[in-house]
Every structure is written in structure tokens, then in C-alpha cells.
Amino acid sequence: MSIKTTMRIELTEPKIILLVGMMGCGKTTLGKVLSRRLNLPFIDSDKEIEKASGCSISDLFATYGEEEFRRGEERIMARLLTESKPCVLSSGGGAFLSLKTQAIAKKHAISVWIRADVDLLSHRTEGRKHRPLVPAKDNKKAIERLVKECYPLYANADLTLDTHPEPISKTVQRLLKLLTQNKAVRIQEES
């Protein structure tokens, strides 16, 4: 007779796992799978902004401009980080650029920068019209500019995971290993 063992993965502290990085790095896809593995809710900050405003991100940019959008994004991130129970939270590409958001995240979350190179980001965002800061065609120059601006601030995240073309299951495995090594999650065998 064999005894079947399963693995339970859980947070070591009741914190939010905050995924940060450029558009197209895979935060949403990765976050959804990770949340299932950890048995935690998944929250997408862009969806929360759209829900609160009743407008799409593109419409908010077009109507109010980037500066006003960022102020609203900062308020939504503060609410999500302070009022949410443990979850996996995928942030918009510019959310972690706010020093205020970074300070709140330090208290309430484990932030993970999902780092990708320019070619991968360009490939994943090409042809997508809902990205207000990156044109649908010939997007590589815009991404290069954003990488120069954003990567120094993303580097303030607690952890960094390099991403590249591979099955999402492998990326989640590598992320879980990183979280375990940094004592953010623990894996327990159950029989």
C-alpha cells in the first residue's frame, strides 16, 4: 500500500505578493497561476482602476493625461495594499514607479520584479492597441525608453525574477523557488 503525499504551499507571513514590471512581462498570467498554487485570491490593479473609474485605462489616459492617471493609480494601489487580505496582486506597469506606493508595499507586501528584456517585451506588446504608452506598431523604441526610466525603480522591489520564453508552469516553479529561498513561502508535505 502506498501513501499519497501532496504539497501545500503557504505564505510564511500574511502579506500580499506584489508583482511589478513592464507591460508584457507576464505579471497577469504569472499572477493568476501563482494565486491558484498558493490558494490565494488574484487581483489585477488595472482592472480595479477600471472598475473604480468606469473607464478603460486607455480612456483614462486620453481624458485625464498620464499625470492625473498616476495620482489615481497611487490611491488605488494604497487601498489595495493596505486593505486587501493576503493575495497575489499584479500591478500596472507604472504603479511601482511611485515612491509612495513603494513605501506602502514595503510594509504590506513582498514585491517581485518580473524582469524581461526589450525584445521579449516588444514581441509581447506588438499589435496591442490598449497600451497607452506603447504604440501598436514599431513599439521597440518606446519600450527601450521606458526600460531606461523604469528599471532603476523596479530594482527597489524585494525580489527579482528574470523571465524569458518558457512554459508558464516553469516560470511559476522558478518564482516559488525564489519565494521559498527568501522565506516568503514554505512548502509542506501532507499525507
CORUR-V787223 format. One record per residue. N is the residue number from 1. NEAR is the number of other C-alpha atoms within 8 Angstrom. D_CENTER is the distance of its C-alpha to the mean C-alpha in Angstrom with 2 decimals. Layout:
BEGIN
n=N near=NEAR d_center=D_CENTER
n=N near=NEAR d_center=D_CENTER
END
This chain:
BEGIN
n=1 near=2 d_center=43.77
n=2 near=3 d_center=40.17
n=3 near=5 d_center=37.67
n=4 near=5 d_center=34.27
n=5 near=7 d_center=31.41
n=6 near=7 d_center=27.82
n=7 near=8 d_center=24.81
n=8 near=8 d_center=22.96
n=9 near=10 d_center=19.62
n=10 near=8 d_center=18.87
n=11 near=10 d_center=17.28
n=12 near=8 d_center=19.81
n=13 near=6 d_center=19.06
n=14 near=7 d_center=18.00
n=15 near=11 d_center=14.65
n=16 near=14 d_center=11.16
n=17 near=12 d_center=8.55
n=18 near=13 d_center=5.72
n=19 near=14 d_center=2.62
n=20 near=17 d_center=3.78
n=21 near=15 d_center=6.10
n=22 near=14 d_center=8.64
n=23 near=10 d_center=9.24
n=24 near=10 d_center=10.34
n=25 near=13 d_center=8.62
n=26 near=8 d_center=7.75
n=27 near=13 d_center=4.15
n=28 near=8 d_center=6.45
n=29 near=8 d_center=9.29
n=30 near=11 d_center=8.17
n=31 near=13 d_center=6.84
n=32 near=10 d_center=10.21
n=33 near=9 d_center=12.23
n=34 near=10 d_center=11.07
n=35 near=13 d_center=11.82
n=36 near=9 d_center=15.16
n=37 near=8 d_center=15.98
n=38 near=9 d_center=15.54
n=39 near=6 d_center=17.20
n=40 near=10 d_center=14.74
n=41 near=9 d_center=13.75
n=42 near=11 d_center=10.54
n=43 near=10 d_center=9.57
n=44 near=11 d_center=8.03
n=45 near=13 d_center=8.74
n=46 near=9 d_center=10.37
n=47 near=8 d_center=12.54
n=48 near=10 d_center=13.49
n=49 near=12 d_center=14.56
n=50 near=11 d_center=16.53
n=51 near=8 d_center=18.06
n=52 near=6 d_center=19.13
n=53 near=6 d_center=20.58
n=54 near=6 d_center=21.97
n=55 near=8 d_center=20.94
n=56 near=7 d_center=18.54
n=57 near=11 d_center=16.21
n=58 near=9 d_center=18.79
n=59 near=8 d_center=21.63
n=60 near=11 d_center=20.32
n=61 near=11 d_center=20.10
n=62 near=7 d_center=23.54
n=63 near=6 d_center=25.15
n=64 near=9 d_center=23.99
n=65 near=9 d_center=22.69
n=66 near=7 d_center=19.62
n=67 near=7 d_center=20.87
n=68 near=8 d_center=21.43
n=69 near=11 d_center=18.14
n=70 near=10 d_center=16.37
n=71 near=8 d_center=18.68
n=72 near=9 d_center=17.81
n=73 near=10 d_center=14.03
n=74 near=12 d_center=14.83
n=75 near=8 d_center=16.97
n=76 near=11 d_center=14.59
n=77 near=11 d_center=11.90
n=78 near=10 d_center=14.99
n=79 near=9 d_center=16.10
n=80 near=9 d_center=13.02
n=81 near=12 d_center=12.77
n=82 near=8 d_center=16.57
n=83 near=6 d_center=17.64
n=84 near=9 d_center=15.33
n=85 near=7 d_center=16.55
n=86 near=10 d_center=14.56
n=87 near=13 d_center=11.71
n=88 near=16 d_center=8.28
n=89 near=13 d_center=6.21
n=90 near=14 d_center=3.40
n=91 near=15 d_center=4.52
n=92 near=13 d_center=6.99
n=93 near=9 d_center=7.93
n=94 near=11 d_center=10.51
n=95 near=13 d_center=9.45
n=96 near=14 d_center=9.32
n=97 near=10 d_center=12.56
n=98 near=9 d_center=14.41
n=99 near=7 d_center=16.34
n=100 near=7 d_center=16.87
n=101 near=13 d_center=13.24
n=102 near=12 d_center=13.07
n=103 near=8 d_center=16.31
n=104 near=11 d_center=15.33
n=105 near=12 d_center=12.23
n=106 near=9 d_center=14.84
n=107 near=6 d_center=16.94
n=108 near=10 d_center=14.82
n=109 near=11 d_center=11.75
n=110 near=14 d_center=11.03
n=111 near=13 d_center=8.37
n=112 near=13 d_center=7.32
n=113 near=14 d_center=7.31
n=114 near=15 d_center=7.05
n=115 near=11 d_center=10.33
n=116 near=11 d_center=12.40
n=117 near=6 d_center=15.86
n=118 near=10 d_center=17.26
n=119 near=7 d_center=19.14
n=120 near=12 d_center=16.33
n=121 near=14 d_center=14.28
n=122 near=12 d_center=17.65
n=123 near=7 d_center=18.54
n=124 near=8 d_center=15.48
n=125 near=13 d_center=15.78
n=126 near=11 d_center=19.57
n=127 near=7 d_center=21.41
n=128 near=8 d_center=18.65
n=129 near=7 d_center=20.19
n=130 near=6 d_center=17.48
n=131 near=11 d_center=15.74
n=132 near=9 d_center=17.76
n=133 near=5 d_center=17.42
n=134 near=9 d_center=18.09
n=135 near=13 d_center=21.36
n=136 near=11 d_center=21.59
n=137 near=6 d_center=24.16
n=138 near=7 d_center=24.57
n=139 near=12 d_center=21.00
n=140 near=9 d_center=21.12
n=141 near=7 d_center=22.69
n=142 near=10 d_center=20.17
n=143 near=12 d_center=17.30
n=144 near=9 d_center=19.48
n=145 near=8 d_center=20.00
n=146 near=8 d_center=16.36
n=147 near=10 d_center=15.68
n=148 near=8 d_center=18.66
n=149 near=8 d_center=17.50
n=150 near=11 d_center=13.84
n=151 near=8 d_center=13.90
n=152 near=8 d_center=16.27
n=153 near=10 d_center=14.03
n=154 near=12 d_center=10.85
n=155 near=8 d_center=13.53
n=156 near=7 d_center=13.84
n=157 near=13 d_center=10.92
n=158 near=8 d_center=12.70
n=159 near=9 d_center=11.94
n=160 near=10 d_center=11.38
n=161 near=11 d_center=11.15
n=162 near=7 d_center=12.91
n=163 near=9 d_center=12.41
n=164 near=6 d_center=15.42
n=165 near=5 d_center=17.22
n=166 near=6 d_center=17.81
n=167 near=6 d_center=17.73
n=168 near=8 d_center=14.45
n=169 near=6 d_center=16.52
n=170 near=8 d_center=17.07
n=171 near=11 d_center=13.50
n=172 near=11 d_center=12.87
n=173 near=8 d_center=16.18
n=174 near=9 d_center=15.35
n=175 near=9 d_center=12.21
n=176 near=9 d_center=14.57
n=177 near=8 d_center=17.20
n=178 near=10 d_center=15.23
n=179 near=10 d_center=14.41
n=180 near=11 d_center=18.09
n=181 near=7 d_center=19.49
n=182 near=7 d_center=17.92
n=183 near=8 d_center=19.30
n=184 near=11 d_center=16.19
n=185 near=13 d_center=17.28
n=186 near=10 d_center=20.74
n=187 near=9 d_center=22.21
n=188 near=7 d_center=25.55
n=189 near=8 d_center=28.11
n=190 near=7 d_center=29.87
n=191 near=6 d_center=33.12
END
